[in-house]
Amino acid sequence: MKFWNPDIMTHEHGTVKCRIISDCKRGLEAIMIELSVLEKTDNLKKTLCNVYAELDAMHQEKETIYFR
């Protein structure tokens, strides 16, 4: 019998909402990394950081998660 290894699964989503928010946050992270090398994108980067913070707040909301 094998035991669960936490290193195998890097992401576990409890709900569809959680998965969507996590995917969106990863997408924004990738965009922000790409924008970091461009000039004159400060306002855009600030806007994306605000969107990221809103998603993060949604992700932190307490939800009841049911596993089947």
N, C-alpha and C positions, 0 to 999 in steps of 0.2 A: 504494500500500500504506500502510495506516494503522498507526501504532505504538501499542502499549498505553499508555494514559494512566492513571497511578495515581490521578488525581483522580476518575475516572469510577466506580470501584468502591471504595466505602468500607469494605466488609466482605467478607472472603473466608475461608470456613471450610474447613479441611482435612479434617475428619471430621464425621460426624453428632454425635458427642459434643461436639465443639468448638462447633458451631452451637447445640446445646441449652444448653450452659453460657453462651455469650454471650447468648442470648435471656433466660435466667434472670437474668443479671447486669443486663441492661438493664431488666428488669421490676422488680427490686429497687431500682435507681436511681430509677425513676419513683415507686415507693412511698415511698422515703426523702425525695424532694423534696416530695411531698404531705404527709408527716407533719411536715416541718420547720416548718409553720405551726401545728400543733396543740400544745396544752399537755398536759403529763403523759403524754408518750409516750417519755420517755427510755429506759425499760427495753425497750420495743418497738424503738426505734431501735438500741439496743446489740445486741439479738438479731439484727436484720436485718443489721447490720454484720458480725457474726460469721458469719452464713450467707453473706454476700457474700465474706468472706475465705476461707471454705472452698471456695466455687466458684472463686475466683481461684486458689487453690492447685491445685485440680484442673486448671484451664486451663493452668497453668504446667508441669504434668508433661510430661516429654519423651515425645513419641509419634512413631512413624514415620508419615509422611504419604505416601501414594501418590497420584499424580495420573495420571489415565488420559487 
